[in-house]
Amino acid sequence: MDSNNQIIEPTPYDDAQWLWCADWCKKKGLSPYDSKNWADAKFEYLKAHEAKERKG
């Protein structure tokens, strides 16, 4: 190990979000490996789930 004492925090991983985004890309015929497509999918996911929480 190098001695710069840098701590890297893991990013929380959300399986449900990942699956939803991958599915969204697939339905649109887009590649989930393209960062633009993934950003669009994540935007749609957050929009859909935010609306659900407001109704809740």
matplotlib code that plots the C-alpha trace (Angstrom):
import matplotlib.pyplot as plt

x = [0.0, 1.2, 1.5, -0.7, -3.5, -6.2, -9.5, -11.9, -15.5, -17.5, -20.4, -23.8, -25.1, -28.8, -29.7, -33.3, -32.1, -29.5, -32.0, -34.6, -32.1, -30.8, -34.4, -35.2, -32.3, -33.2, -36.9, -35.7, -33.2, -30.3, -27.0, -26.8, -23.0, -23.3, -23.0, -25.6, -28.2, -27.4, -27.8, -31.2, -32.3, -31.3, -33.1, -36.3, -35.9, -35.5, -38.4, -40.7, -39.7, -39.9, -43.5, -44.3, -42.9, -45.0, -48.2, -47.2]
y = [0.0, 3.5, 5.9, 8.8, 7.7, 8.3, 6.8, 5.9, 5.6, 3.1, 4.5, 3.1, 0.6, 0.4, -2.9, -1.8, 1.4, -0.4, -2.9, -0.2, 1.8, -1.2, -2.2, 1.3, 1.4, -2.1, -1.0, 2.1, 0.0, 2.0, 0.7, 0.9, 1.2, 4.7, 7.3, 9.6, 6.8, 5.9, 9.5, 9.7, 6.5, 7.6, 10.9, 9.0, 6.7, 9.5, 11.4, 8.3, 7.5, 11.0, 11.3, 8.0, 9.3, 12.5, 10.5, 8.1]
z = [0.0, -0.7, 2.2, 1.1, 3.6, 1.1, 2.1, -0.7, 0.3, -1.8, -3.8, -2.6, -5.2, -5.9, -7.6, -8.3, -9.9, -12.0, -13.3, -14.0, -16.0, -17.9, -18.7, -19.8, -22.2, -23.6, -24.2, -26.1, -28.1, -26.6, -25.3, -21.5, -21.9, -23.4, -20.7, -22.3, -22.5, -18.9, -17.7, -19.6, -18.0, -14.5, -15.0, -16.0, -13.1, -10.6, -12.1, -11.9, -8.4, -7.1, -8.4, -6.7, -3.3, -3.6, -4.0, -1.3]

ax = plt.figure().add_subplot(projection="3d")
ax.plot(x, y, z, "-o")
ax.set_aspect("equal")
plt.show()
